[in-house]
């Protein structure tokens, strides 16, 4: 996951780029992930979800900056992904993550 994290936010990590960083072929990387019971897409999704949850707890980081740090080209794509992962919006999560239900948090 470290190799993937290094690629964000500059670009979407690809199998080819990550495999090259790990000194293996893309097919070897995919095969190894399959042996572990996962896929490249699943690992990238888990990484983004975990980072999003962590970043959103830090109110100094705006939601648009979180989207950027995770490699999203626009905030709406991040919102859709986050809602799919958690069933809530990034702002709703931020409000409840620290027990603060007041409106007007730093967005």
Residue pairs with C-beta under 8 A, 6 or more apart in sequence:
1 43
1 46
1 47
3 13
3 18
3 21
3 22
4 13
4 18
4 43
4 44
4 47
5 47
5 51
6 21
7 13
7 17
7 18
7 71
8 48
8 51
8 69
8 70
8 71
9 68
9 69
9 70
9 71
10 71
11 17
11 71
12 71
13 44
13 71
15 26
15 29
15 30
15 40
16 26
18 29
18 40
19 25
19 26
19 28
19 29
22 29
24 32
29 40
30 39
30 40
33 39
33 40
33 43
45 81
45 85
48 70
48 71
48 81
49 81
49 82
49 85
49 86
51 69
51 70
52 66
52 70
52 78
52 82
52 85
52 90
53 86
53 93
53 97
55 61
55 65
55 66
55 69
55 70
56 63
56 66
56 90
56 93
56 94
56 97
57 94
57 97
57 98
59 94
59 98
59 105
59 106
60 106
61 69
62 106
62 107
63 75
63 78
63 90
63 91
63 94
63 107
64 75
64 107
66 78
66 90
67 74
67 75
67 77
67 78
67 79
70 78
72 78
72 81
78 90
79 89
79 90
82 88
82 89
82 90
82 93
83 89
86 93
88 96
91 105
91 107
94 105
95 101
95 102
95 103
95 105
